[in-house]
Amino acid sequence: MKQTAFAKFWLLAVAFFVLSACSDMSSEPTLDLSNESAFEASVEQVMQSLDEQSQTEFSDALSLIMFDELMAGTSAGMPEEEIEQAIYQRLHGKTGEQVIQDMEENL
């Protein structure tokens, strides 16, 4: 019986360490577009994680990407909800560097 409890303990310990290794505890903050207040808070967190030059690049990239989606949606006659969804799909969950990279690759 003691061996079984000991084996369970080690199995749980190994599982914990494997899961810990798989999750990135020091991950960069990402954009949260689930609602307006979450978006504002996440933009602030992303900005704080970047150096001064990257902050400027991120701010410019974020504005340009949102404007690009707005113009594309408006030109296509999309309803406001669909434009918001397009912006959400393009930006939600991205880090500051990923937003900058998106702008560099697509605009």
Biopython code that builds the backbone (N, CA, C, O; Angstrom):
import numpy as np
from Bio.PDB.StructureBuilder import StructureBuilder

atoms = [
    (1, "MET", "N", (0.826, -1.188, 0.000)),
    (1, "MET", "CA", (0.000, 0.000, 0.000)),
    (1, "MET", "C", (0.871, 1.252, 0.000)),
    (1, "MET", "O", (0.567, 2.217, -0.702)),
    (2, "LYS", "N", (1.948, 1.246, 0.780)),
    (2, "LYS", "CA", (2.833, 2.402, 0.821)),
    (2, "LYS", "C", (3.478, 2.633, -0.537)),
    (2, "LYS", "O", (3.681, 3.776, -0.946)),
    (3, "GLN", "N", (3.799, 1.555, -1.233)),
    (3, "GLN", "CA", (4.405, 1.683, -2.557)),
    (3, "GLN", "C", (3.442, 2.350, -3.528)),
    (3, "GLN", "O", (3.862, 3.162, -4.353)),
    (4, "THR", "N", (2.173, 2.023, -3.444)),
    (4, "THR", "CA", (1.180, 2.607, -4.330)),
    (4, "THR", "C", (1.044, 4.105, -4.071)),
    (4, "THR", "O", (0.983, 4.890, -5.017)),
    (5, "ALA", "N", (0.998, 4.507, -2.814)),
    (5, "ALA", "CA", (0.905, 5.926, -2.474)),
    (5, "ALA", "C", (2.154, 6.663, -2.937)),
    (5, "ALA", "O", (2.069, 7.777, -3.454)),
    (6, "PHE", "N", (3.310, 6.039, -2.751)),
    (6, "PHE", "CA", (4.572, 6.634, -3.179)),
    (6, "PHE", "C", (4.605, 6.776, -4.700)),
    (6, "PHE", "O", (5.054, 7.799, -5.215)),
    (7, "ALA", "N", (4.137, 5.765, -5.416)),
    (7, "ALA", "CA", (4.104, 5.801, -6.876)),
    (7, "ALA", "C", (3.147, 6.892, -7.363)),
    (7, "ALA", "O", (3.446, 7.598, -8.327)),
    (8, "LYS", "N", (2.002, 7.028, -6.700)),
    (8, "LYS", "CA", (1.050, 8.074, -7.066)),
    (8, "LYS", "C", (1.661, 9.457, -6.845)),
    (8, "LYS", "O", (1.499, 10.360, -7.665)),
    (9, "PHE", "N", (2.365, 9.603, -5.724)),
    (9, "PHE", "CA", (3.017, 10.877, -5.432)),
    (9, "PHE", "C", (4.002, 11.233, -6.539)),
    (9, "PHE", "O", (3.995, 12.358, -7.039)),
    (10, "TRP", "N", (4.848, 10.285, -6.923)),
    (10, "TRP", "CA", (5.845, 10.555, -7.958)),
    (10, "TRP", "C", (5.197, 10.795, -9.313)),
    (10, "TRP", "O", (5.668, 11.622, -10.094)),
    (11, "LEU", "N", (4.132, 10.083, -9.588)),
    (11, "LEU", "CA", (3.415, 10.300, -10.839)),
    (11, "LEU", "C", (2.841, 11.717, -10.890)),
    (11, "LEU", "O", (2.934, 12.388, -11.918)),
    (12, "LEU", "N", (2.255, 12.165, -9.794)),
    (12, "LEU", "CA", (1.735, 13.528, -9.726)),
    (12, "LEU", "C", (2.855, 14.558, -9.822)),
    (12, "LEU", "O", (2.708, 15.581, -10.492)),
    (13, "ALA", "N", (3.972, 14.288, -9.155)),
    (13, "ALA", "CA", (5.106, 15.210, -9.206)),
    (13, "ALA", "C", (5.654, 15.325, -10.621)),
    (13, "ALA", "O", (5.938, 16.426, -11.093)),
    (14, "VAL", "N", (5.800, 14.203, -11.292)),
    (14, "VAL", "CA", (6.299, 14.216, -12.671)),
    (14, "VAL", "C", (5.309, 14.956, -13.576)),
    (14, "VAL", "O", (5.716, 15.755, -14.419)),
    (15, "ALA", "N", (4.019, 14.691, -13.404)),
    (15, "ALA", "CA", (3.006, 15.369, -14.217)),
    (15, "ALA", "C", (3.059, 16.879, -13.991)),
    (15, "ALA", "O", (2.937, 17.658, -14.937)),
    (16, "PHE", "N", (3.242, 17.287, -12.735)),
    (16, "PHE", "CA", (3.339, 18.711, -12.422)),
    (16, "PHE", "C", (4.525, 19.350, -13.135)),
    (16, "PHE", "O", (4.388, 20.417, -13.733)),
    (17, "PHE", "N", (5.682, 18.707, -13.076)),
    (17, "PHE", "CA", (6.870, 19.272, -13.704)),
    (17, "PHE", "C", (6.760, 19.282, -15.227)),
    (17, "PHE", "O", (7.241, 20.210, -15.876)),
    (18, "VAL", "N", (6.139, 18.269, -15.792)),
    (18, "VAL", "CA", (5.945, 18.243, -17.242)),
    (18, "VAL", "C", (5.023, 19.383, -17.658)),
    (18, "VAL", "O", (5.311, 20.096, -18.619)),
    (19, "LEU", "N", (3.924, 19.557, -16.942)),
    (19, "LEU", "CA", (3.002, 20.644, -17.266)),
    (19, "LEU", "C", (3.645, 22.002, -17.046)),
    (19, "LEU", "O", (3.411, 22.929, -17.821)),
    (20, "SER", "N", (4.445, 22.130, -16.008)),
    (20, "SER", "CA", (5.146, 23.389, -15.750)),
    (20, "SER", "C", (6.115, 23.704, -16.874)),
    (20, "SER", "O", (6.237, 24.858, -17.286)),
    (21, "ALA", "N", (6.795, 22.703, -17.365)),
    (21, "ALA", "CA", (7.755, 22.913, -18.448)),
    (21, "ALA", "C", (7.048, 23.293, -19.737)),
    (21, "ALA", "O", (7.591, 24.046, -20.546)),
    (22, "CYS", "N", (5.846, 22.778, -19.934)),
    (22, "CYS", "CA", (5.108, 23.073, -21.161)),
    (22, "CYS", "C", (4.527, 24.479, -21.162)),
    (22, "CYS", "O", (4.386, 25.093, -22.220)),
    (23, "SER", "N", (4.189, 24.991, -19.988)),
    (23, "SER", "CA", (3.635, 26.343, -19.943)),
    (23, "SER", "C", (4.758, 27.340, -19.780)),
    (23, "SER", "O", (5.707, 27.112, -19.029)),
    (24, "ASP", "N", (4.641, 28.443, -20.487)),
    (24, "ASP", "CA", (5.674, 29.468, -20.449)),
    (24, "ASP", "C", (5.301, 30.479, -19.382)),
    (24, "ASP", "O", (4.493, 31.375, -19.627)),
    (25, "MET", "N", (5.887, 30.341, -18.193)),
    (25, "MET", "CA", (5.562, 31.202, -17.071)),
    (25, "MET", "C", (5.982, 32.647, -17.321)),
    (25, "MET", "O", (5.409, 33.562, -16.728)),
    (26, "SER", "N", (6.946, 32.865, -18.165)),
    (26, "SER", "CA", (7.434, 34.214, -18.421)),
    (26, "SER", "C", (6.932, 34.722, -19.770)),
    (26, "SER", "O", (7.587, 35.544, -20.411)),
    (27, "SER", "N", (5.787, 34.239, -20.190)),
    (27, "SER", "CA", (5.288, 34.619, -21.510)),
    (27, "SER", "C", (4.965, 36.111, -21.552)),
    (27, "SER", "O", (4.626, 36.729, -20.543)),
    (28, "GLU", "N", (5.082, 36.651, -22.732)),
    (28, "GLU", "CA", (4.791, 38.061, -22.938)),
    (28, "GLU", "C", (3.285, 38.285, -22.871)),
    (28, "GLU", "O", (2.509, 37.392, -23.214)),
    (29, "PRO", "N", (2.866, 39.471, -22.432)),
    (29, "PRO", "CA", (1.430, 39.761, -22.420)),
    (29, "PRO", "C", (0.882, 39.827, -23.846)),
    (29, "PRO", "O", (1.594, 40.178, -24.788)),
    (30, "THR", "N", (-0.374, 39.486, -23.977)),
    (30, "THR", "CA", (-1.019, 39.473, -25.292)),
    (30, "THR", "C", (-2.263, 40.359, -25.276)),
    (30, "THR", "O", (-2.783, 40.711, -24.217)),
    (31, "LEU", "N", (-2.717, 40.704, -26.454)),
    (31, "LEU", "CA", (-3.917, 41.522, -26.585)),
    (31, "LEU", "C", (-5.156, 40.691, -26.279)),
    (31, "LEU", "O", (-5.279, 39.545, -26.712)),
    (32, "ASP", "N", (-6.064, 41.288, -25.529)),
    (32, "ASP", "CA", (-7.334, 40.658, -25.180)),
    (32, "ASP", "C", (-8.447, 41.547, -25.729)),
    (32, "ASP", "O", (-8.709, 42.625, -25.196)),
    (33, "LEU", "N", (-9.084, 41.098, -26.774)),
    (33, "LEU", "CA", (-10.145, 41.884, -27.396)),
    (33, "LEU", "C", (-11.532, 41.386, -27.012)),
    (33, "LEU", "O", (-12.495, 41.615, -27.744)),
    (34, "SER", "N", (-11.645, 40.708, -25.872)),
    (34, "SER", "CA", (-12.935, 40.158, -25.466)),
    (34, "SER", "C", (-13.941, 41.249, -25.109)),
    (34, "SER", "O", (-15.146, 41.061, -25.279)),
    (35, "ASN", "N", (-13.455, 42.388, -24.615)),
    (35, "ASN", "CA", (-14.312, 43.552, -24.380)),
    (35, "ASN", "C", (-13.424, 44.794, -24.316)),
    (35, "ASN", "O", (-12.198, 44.687, -24.300)),
    (36, "GLU", "N", (-14.042, 45.956, -24.281)),
    (36, "GLU", "CA", (-13.282, 47.206, -24.377)),
    (36, "GLU", "C", (-12.318, 47.404, -23.211)),
    (36, "GLU", "O", (-11.168, 47.794, -23.418)),
    (37, "SER", "N", (-12.774, 47.138, -21.987)),
    (37, "SER", "CA", (-11.888, 47.349, -20.837)),
    (37, "SER", "C", (-10.733, 46.349, -20.840)),
    (37, "SER", "O", (-9.613, 46.703, -20.472)),
    (38, "ALA", "N", (-10.989, 45.112, -21.248)),
    (38, "ALA", "CA", (-9.913, 44.116, -21.344)),
    (38, "ALA", "C", (-8.915, 44.524, -22.419)),
    (38, "ALA", "O", (-7.707, 44.347, -22.254)),
    (39, "PHE", "N", (-9.424, 45.069, -23.520)),
    (39, "PHE", "CA", (-8.547, 45.525, -24.596)),
    (39, "PHE", "C", (-7.638, 46.647, -24.104)),
    (39, "PHE", "O", (-6.427, 46.605, -24.316)),
    (40, "GLU", "N", (-8.218, 47.644, -23.449)),
    (40, "GLU", "CA", (-7.428, 48.769, -22.956)),
    (40, "GLU", "C", (-6.364, 48.308, -21.961)),
    (40, "GLU", "O", (-5.216, 48.748, -22.025)),
    (41, "ALA", "N", (-6.745, 47.429, -21.048)),
    (41, "ALA", "CA", (-5.792, 46.923, -20.054)),
    (41, "ALA", "C", (-4.687, 46.114, -20.719)),
    (41, "ALA", "O", (-3.521, 46.226, -20.342)),
    (42, "SER", "N", (-5.047, 45.300, -21.706)),
    (42, "SER", "CA", (-4.032, 44.471, -22.359)),
    (42, "SER", "C", (-3.090, 45.311, -23.210)),
    (42, "SER", "O", (-1.904, 44.994, -23.304)),
    (43, "VAL", "N", (-3.589, 46.375, -23.832)),
    (43, "VAL", "CA", (-2.705, 47.270, -24.591)),
    (43, "VAL", "C", (-1.687, 47.886, -23.643)),
    (43, "VAL", "O", (-0.505, 47.979, -23.974)),
    (44, "GLU", "N", (-2.138, 48.305, -22.471)),
    (44, "GLU", "CA", (-1.223, 48.887, -21.479)),
    (44, "GLU", "C", (-0.167, 47.871, -21.049)),
    (44, "GLU", "O", (1.010, 48.213, -20.939)),
    (45, "GLN", "N", (-0.575, 46.633, -20.807)),
    (45, "GLN", "CA", (0.374, 45.589, -20.407)),
    (45, "GLN", "C", (1.383, 45.305, -21.510)),
    (45, "GLN", "O", (2.575, 45.154, -21.242)),
    (46, "VAL", "N", (0.911, 45.232, -22.742)),
    (46, "VAL", "CA", (1.813, 44.989, -23.869)),
    (46, "VAL", "C", (2.795, 46.148, -23.995)),
    (46, "VAL", "O", (3.992, 45.929, -24.180)),
    (47, "MET", "N", (2.299, 47.376, -23.895)),
    (47, "MET", "CA", (3.168, 48.555, -24.006)),
    (47, "MET", "C", (4.265, 48.521, -22.941)),
    (47, "MET", "O", (5.421, 48.824, -23.233)),
    (48, "GLN", "N", (3.910, 48.156, -21.716)),
    (48, "GLN", "CA", (4.884, 48.117, -20.623)),
    (48, "GLN", "C", (5.944, 47.047, -20.836)),
    (48, "GLN", "O", (7.041, 47.144, -20.288)),
    (49, "SER", "N", (5.628, 46.031, -21.624)),
    (49, "SER", "CA", (6.581, 44.939, -21.848)),
    (49, "SER", "C", (7.587, 45.258, -22.953)),
    (49, "SER", "O", (8.543, 44.511, -23.157)),
    (50, "LEU", "N", (7.373, 46.364, -23.664)),
    (50, "LEU", "CA", (8.212, 46.704, -24.813)),
    (50, "LEU", "C", (9.175, 47.839, -24.486)),
    (50, "LEU", "O", (8.912, 48.655, -23.603)),
    (51, "ASP", "N", (10.297, 47.882, -25.212)),
    (51, "ASP", "CA", (11.201, 49.025, -25.071)),
    (51, "ASP", "C", (10.583, 50.222, -25.798)),
    (51, "ASP", "O", (9.569, 50.089, -26.484)),
    (52, "GLU", "N", (11.206, 51.389, -25.638)),
    (52, "GLU", "CA", (10.625, 52.626, -26.157)),
    (52, "GLU", "C", (10.399, 52.595, -27.671)),
    (52, "GLU", "O", (9.340, 53.007, -28.145)),
    (53, "GLN", "N", (11.364, 52.120, -28.416)),
    (53, "GLN", "CA", (11.215, 52.055, -29.877)),
    (53, "GLN", "C", (10.100, 51.093, -30.266)),
    (53, "GLN", "O", (9.289, 51.395, -31.141)),
    (54, "SER", "N", (10.061, 49.939, -29.615)),
    (54, "SER", "CA", (9.023, 48.949, -29.918)),
    (54, "SER", "C", (7.643, 49.454, -29.522)),
    (54, "SER", "O", (6.650, 49.108, -30.162)),
    (55, "GLN", "N", (7.571, 50.271, -28.468)),
    (55, "GLN", "CA", (6.281, 50.847, -28.078)),
    (55, "GLN", "C", (5.712, 51.697, -29.211)),
    (55, "GLN", "O", (4.524, 51.616, -29.525)),
    (56, "THR", "N", (6.572, 52.510, -29.819)),
    (56, "THR", "CA", (6.139, 53.347, -30.934)),
    (56, "THR", "C", (5.716, 52.484, -32.116)),
    (56, "THR", "O", (4.681, 52.731, -32.735)),
    (57, "GLU", "N", (6.524, 51.465, -32.428)),
    (57, "GLU", "CA", (6.199, 50.566, -33.538)),
    (57, "GLU", "C", (4.890, 49.830, -33.280)),
    (57, "GLU", "O", (4.066, 49.681, -34.183)),
    (58, "PHE", "N", (4.701, 49.370, -32.045)),
    (58, "PHE", "CA", (3.478, 48.652, -31.680)),
    (58, "PHE", "C", (2.263, 49.559, -31.815)),
    (58, "PHE", "O", (1.251, 49.165, -32.396)),
    (59, "SER", "N", (2.360, 50.760, -31.284)),
    (59, "SER", "CA", (1.250, 51.703, -31.349)),
    (59, "SER", "C", (0.873, 52.003, -32.798)),
    (59, "SER", "O", (-0.305, 52.008, -33.153)),
    (60, "ASP", "N", (1.883, 52.254, -33.628)),
    (60, "ASP", "CA", (1.631, 52.504, -35.051)),
    (60, "ASP", "C", (1.019, 51.281, -35.725)),
    (60, "ASP", "O", (0.060, 51.401, -36.488)),
    (61, "ALA", "N", (1.575, 50.110, -35.442)),
    (61, "ALA", "CA", (1.089, 48.872, -36.057)),
    (61, "ALA", "C", (-0.357, 48.595, -35.661)),
    (61, "ALA", "O", (-1.177, 48.227, -36.503)),
    (62, "LEU", "N", (-0.663, 48.772, -34.391)),
    (62, "LEU", "CA", (-2.021, 48.528, -33.906)),
    (62, "LEU", "C", (-3.015, 49.448, -34.612)),
    (62, "LEU", "O", (-4.072, 49.004, -35.061)),
    (63, "SER", "N", (-2.672, 50.721, -34.705)),
    (63, "SER", "CA", (-3.553, 51.680, -35.380)),
    (63, "SER", "C", (-3.725, 51.338, -36.855)),
    (63, "SER", "O", (-4.840, 51.359, -37.376)),
    (64, "LEU", "N", (-2.624, 51.025, -37.524)),
    (64, "LEU", "CA", (-2.693, 50.721, -38.955)),
    (64, "LEU", "C", (-3.483, 49.450, -39.245)),
    (64, "LEU", "O", (-4.262, 49.403, -40.197)),
    (65, "ILE", "N", (-3.285, 48.428, -38.431)),
    (65, "ILE", "CA", (-4.010, 47.167, -38.639)),
    (65, "ILE", "C", (-5.509, 47.375, -38.432)),
    (65, "ILE", "O", (-6.322, 46.903, -39.226)),
    (66, "MET", "N", (-5.867, 48.080, -37.367)),
    (66, "MET", "CA", (-7.285, 48.326, -37.112)),
    (66, "MET", "C", (-7.891, 49.172, -38.236)),
    (66, "MET", "O", (-9.010, 48.911, -38.678)),
    (67, "PHE", "N", (-7.161, 50.169, -38.689)),
    (67, "PHE", "CA", (-7.637, 51.005, -39.792)),
    (67, "PHE", "C", (-7.768, 50.188, -41.072)),
    (67, "PHE", "O", (-8.736, 50.344, -41.817)),
    (68, "ASP", "N", (-6.798, 49.321, -41.324)),
    (68, "ASP", "CA", (-6.833, 48.461, -42.511)),
    (68, "ASP", "C", (-8.081, 47.580, -42.511)),
    (68, "ASP", "O", (-8.768, 47.473, -43.526)),
    (69, "GLU", "N", (-8.372, 46.953, -41.379)),
    (69, "GLU", "CA", (-9.559, 46.093, -41.281)),
    (69, "GLU", "C", (-10.837, 46.917, -41.409)),
    (69, "GLU", "O", (-11.802, 46.478, -42.035)),
    (70, "LEU", "N", (-10.844, 48.106, -40.818)),
    (70, "LEU", "CA", (-12.010, 48.976, -40.908)),
    (70, "LEU", "C", (-12.273, 49.386, -42.353)),
    (70, "LEU", "O", (-13.411, 49.328, -42.820)),
    (71, "MET", "N", (-11.237, 49.793, -43.051)),
    (71, "MET", "CA", (-11.394, 50.215, -44.447)),
    (71, "MET", "C", (-11.792, 49.041, -45.351)),
    (71, "MET", "O", (-12.651, 49.187, -46.220)),
    (72, "ALA", "N", (-11.172, 47.892, -45.143)),
    (72, "ALA", "CA", (-11.505, 46.715, -45.953)),
    (72, "ALA", "C", (-12.959, 46.313, -45.732)),
    (72, "ALA", "O", (-13.677, 46.004, -46.682)),
    (73, "GLY", "N", (-13.384, 46.317, -44.479)),
    (73, "GLY", "CA", (-14.761, 45.949, -44.168)),
    (73, "GLY", "C", (-15.767, 46.950, -44.692)),
    (73, "GLY", "O", (-16.813, 46.576, -45.222)),
    (74, "THR", "N", (-15.449, 48.219, -44.541)),
    (74, "THR", "CA", (-16.340, 49.270, -45.030)),
    (74, "THR", "C", (-16.459, 49.210, -46.545)),
    (74, "THR", "O", (-17.554, 49.329, -47.095)),
    (75, "SER", "N", (-15.331, 49.025, -47.215)),
    (75, "SER", "CA", (-15.334, 48.928, -48.684)),
    (75, "SER", "C", (-16.151, 47.740, -49.168)),
    (75, "SER", "O", (-16.784, 47.800, -50.223)),
    (76, "ALA", "N", (-16.135, 46.665, -48.398)),
    (76, "ALA", "CA", (-16.875, 45.459, -48.774)),
    (76, "ALA", "C", (-18.330, 45.511, -48.324)),
    (76, "ALA", "O", (-19.098, 44.584, -48.581)),
    (77, "GLY", "N", (-18.711, 46.604, -47.646)),
    (77, "GLY", "CA", (-20.085, 46.737, -47.181)),
    (77, "GLY", "C", (-20.421, 45.835, -46.004)),
    (77, "GLY", "O", (-21.584, 45.491, -45.792)),
    (78, "MET", "N", (-19.409, 45.452, -45.243)),
    (78, "MET", "CA", (-19.627, 44.560, -44.101)),
    (78, "MET", "C", (-20.308, 45.312, -42.959)),
    (78, "MET", "O", (-20.036, 46.494, -42.746)),
    (79, "PRO", "N", (-21.191, 44.636, -42.224)),
    (79, "PRO", "CA", (-21.774, 45.256, -41.033)),
    (79, "PRO", "C", (-20.696, 45.469, -39.961)),
    (79, "PRO", "O", (-19.658, 44.807, -39.970)),
    (80, "GLU", "N", (-20.955, 46.385, -39.058)),
    (80, "GLU", "CA", (-20.000, 46.727, -38.004)),
    (80, "GLU", "C", (-19.558, 45.498, -37.208)),
    (80, "GLU", "O", (-18.382, 45.375, -36.866)),
    (81, "GLU", "N", (-20.486, 44.593, -36.914)),
    (81, "GLU", "CA", (-20.154, 43.396, -36.133)),
    (81, "GLU", "C", (-19.122, 42.530, -36.850)),
    (81, "GLU", "O", (-18.229, 41.968, -36.215)),
    (82, "GLU", "N", (-19.245, 42.424, -38.168)),
    (82, "GLU", "CA", (-18.288, 41.618, -38.935)),
    (82, "GLU", "C", (-16.916, 42.282, -38.984)),
    (82, "GLU", "O", (-15.891, 41.601, -38.963)),
    (83, "ILE", "N", (-16.900, 43.600, -39.050)),
    (83, "ILE", "CA", (-15.625, 44.320, -39.027)),
    (83, "ILE", "C", (-14.949, 44.117, -37.677)),
    (83, "ILE", "O", (-13.744, 43.872, -37.610)),
    (84, "GLU", "N", (-15.729, 44.220, -36.598)),
    (84, "GLU", "CA", (-15.181, 43.985, -35.259)),
    (84, "GLU", "C", (-14.634, 42.567, -35.147)),
    (84, "GLU", "O", (-13.582, 42.351, -34.545)),
    (85, "GLN", "N", (-15.340, 41.604, -35.722)),
    (85, "GLN", "CA", (-14.883, 40.210, -35.691)),
    (85, "GLN", "C", (-13.584, 40.044, -36.475)),
    (85, "GLN", "O", (-12.704, 39.290, -36.059)),
    (86, "ALA", "N", (-13.455, 40.735, -37.597)),
    (86, "ALA", "CA", (-12.224, 40.665, -38.398)),
    (86, "ALA", "C", (-11.040, 41.233, -37.611)),
    (86, "ALA", "O", (-9.941, 40.680, -37.645)),
    (87, "ILE", "N", (-11.274, 42.342, -36.904)),
    (87, "ILE", "CA", (-10.218, 42.933, -36.071)),
    (87, "ILE", "C", (-9.859, 41.968, -34.948)),
    (87, "ILE", "O", (-8.683, 41.755, -34.653)),
    (88, "TYR", "N", (-10.885, 41.386, -34.323)),
    (88, "TYR", "CA", (-10.664, 40.420, -33.243)),
    (88, "TYR", "C", (-9.802, 39.258, -33.730)),
    (88, "TYR", "O", (-8.821, 38.889, -33.084)),
    (89, "GLN", "N", (-10.173, 38.689, -34.866)),
    (89, "GLN", "CA", (-9.436, 37.532, -35.381)),
    (89, "GLN", "C", (-7.992, 37.879, -35.725)),
    (89, "GLN", "O", (-7.098, 37.043, -35.596)),
    (90, "ARG", "N", (-7.774, 39.089, -36.154)),
    (90, "ARG", "CA", (-6.425, 39.475, -36.569)),
    (90, "ARG", "C", (-5.526, 39.814, -35.388)),
    (90, "ARG", "O", (-4.314, 39.617, -35.472)),
    (91, "LEU", "N", (-6.088, 40.321, -34.286)),
    (91, "LEU", "CA", (-5.254, 40.830, -33.199)),
    (91, "LEU", "C", (-5.341, 40.061, -31.882)),
    (91, "LEU", "O", (-4.371, 40.040, -31.124)),
    (92, "HIS", "N", (-6.461, 39.439, -31.597)),
    (92, "HIS", "CA", (-6.654, 38.809, -30.285)),
    (92, "HIS", "C", (-5.592, 37.748, -30.013)),
    (92, "HIS", "O", (-5.359, 36.863, -30.836)),
    (93, "GLY", "N", (-4.958, 37.846, -28.860)),
    (93, "GLY", "CA", (-3.971, 36.855, -28.438)),
    (93, "GLY", "C", (-2.563, 37.114, -28.939)),
    (93, "GLY", "O", (-1.659, 36.329, -28.652)),
    (94, "LYS", "N", (-2.353, 38.189, -29.678)),
    (94, "LYS", "CA", (-1.015, 38.471, -30.204)),
    (94, "LYS", "C", (-0.201, 39.297, -29.214)),
    (94, "LYS", "O", (-0.739, 40.123, -28.476)),
    (95, "THR", "N", (1.102, 39.054, -29.218)),
    (95, "THR", "CA", (2.033, 39.864, -28.433)),
    (95, "THR", "C", (2.326, 41.152, -29.199)),
    (95, "THR", "O", (1.934, 41.303, -30.356)),
    (96, "GLY", "N", (3.012, 42.064, -28.545)),
    (96, "GLY", "CA", (3.405, 43.296, -29.212)),
    (96, "GLY", "C", (4.258, 43.033, -30.433)),
    (96, "GLY", "O", (4.042, 43.631, -31.487)),
    (97, "GLU", "N", (5.220, 42.145, -30.299)),
    (97, "GLU", "CA", (6.102, 41.825, -31.426)),
    (97, "GLU", "C", (5.335, 41.175, -32.574)),
    (97, "GLU", "O", (5.644, 41.416, -33.741)),
    (98, "GLN", "N", (4.343, 40.356, -32.252)),
    (98, "GLN", "CA", (3.536, 39.727, -33.300)),
    (98, "GLN", "C", (2.693, 40.755, -34.048)),
    (98, "GLN", "O", (2.484, 40.626, -35.255)),
    (99, "VAL", "N", (2.211, 41.769, -33.342)),
    (99, "VAL", "CA", (1.441, 42.831, -33.991)),
    (99, "VAL", "C", (2.346, 43.611, -34.939)),
    (99, "VAL", "O", (1.956, 43.920, -36.065)),
    (100, "ILE", "N", (3.553, 43.927, -34.479)),
    (100, "ILE", "CA", (4.522, 44.637, -35.325)),
    (100, "ILE", "C", (4.847, 43.801, -36.555)),
    (100, "ILE", "O", (4.897, 44.321, -37.670)),
    (101, "GLN", "N", (5.067, 42.517, -36.351)),
    (101, "GLN", "CA", (5.387, 41.617, -37.465)),
    (101, "GLN", "C", (4.224, 41.535, -38.452)),
    (101, "GLN", "O", (4.441, 41.525, -39.664)),
    (102, "ASP", "N", (3.001, 41.476, -37.949)),
    (102, "ASP", "CA", (1.817, 41.443, -38.812)),
    (102, "ASP", "C", (1.799, 42.672, -39.716)),
    (102, "ASP", "O", (1.554, 42.563, -40.917)),
    (103, "MET", "N", (2.058, 43.840, -39.134)),
    (103, "MET", "CA", (2.062, 45.061, -39.930)),
    (103, "MET", "C", (3.150, 45.009, -41.000)),
    (103, "MET", "O", (2.914, 45.365, -42.154)),
    (104, "GLU", "N", (4.333, 44.566, -40.610)),
    (104, "GLU", "CA", (5.452, 44.518, -41.558)),
    (104, "GLU", "C", (5.182, 43.554, -42.707)),
    (104, "GLU", "O", (5.590, 43.812, -43.839)),
    (105, "GLU", "N", (4.505, 42.455, -42.430)),
    (105, "GLU", "CA", (4.249, 41.439, -43.448)),
    (105, "GLU", "C", (3.038, 41.748, -44.323)),
    (105, "GLU", "O", (2.995, 41.341, -45.485)),
    (106, "ASN", "N", (2.066, 42.455, -43.782)),
    (106, "ASN", "CA", (0.789, 42.588, -44.484)),
    (106, "ASN", "C", (0.417, 43.996, -44.921)),
    (106, "ASN", "O", (-0.553, 44.173, -45.658)),
    (107, "LEU", "N", (1.160, 44.988, -44.488)),
    (107, "LEU", "CA", (0.795, 46.363, -44.887)),
    (107, "LEU", "C", (1.937, 47.025, -45.612)),
    (107, "LEU", "O", (1.820, 48.179, -46.023)),
]
sb = StructureBuilder()
sb.init_structure("model")
sb.init_model(0)
sb.init_chain("A")
sb.init_seg("    ")
for serial, (resi, resn, name, xyz) in enumerate(atoms, 1):
    if name == "N":
        sb.init_residue(resn, " ", resi, " ")
    sb.init_atom(name, np.array(xyz, "f"), 0.0, 1.0, " ", f" {name:<3s}", serial, name[0])
structure = sb.get_structure()
